[in-house]
Amino acid sequence: MVEEAFRKFLPLFDRVLVERSTAETVTKGGIVLPEKSQGKVLEATVVAVGLGSKGKVGEIQPASVKVGDEVLLPEYGGTKVIIDDKDYFFPFFFFFRDGDVLGKYVD
């Protein structure tokens, strides 16, 4: 249902819609981590990308990420997303500007 709502939605300009990854709640050794000890998740997957920003001459500069990219986000920032009166902010959907994305993982 969430994916259907975002298929009908295109971010404007250089905005990027991301889905944050979930925090690990169990270590590799099987220890359950309490919520307070879980760090803020900075990794995310790009769900939708705007067309890009306008350059000085008016040309469109495409975003540096594409749908499906795994990216690294800043610790703070992002804007919660509400579509069709449903709050997709909790827990994982955020808008960032393309320039705010710190980097992307490559294979």
Beta strands, then each sheet from edge to edge (+ up, - down):
strand 1: 15-20
strand 2: 43-49
strand 3: 53-54
strand 4: 60-61
strand 5: 70-72
strand 6: 79-80
strand 7: 82-83
strand 8: 86-87
strand 9: 93-97
strand 10: 103-104
sheet 1: 6+ 9- 1+ 2- 5+ 10-
sheet 2: 3+ 4-
sheet 3: 7+ 8-
end
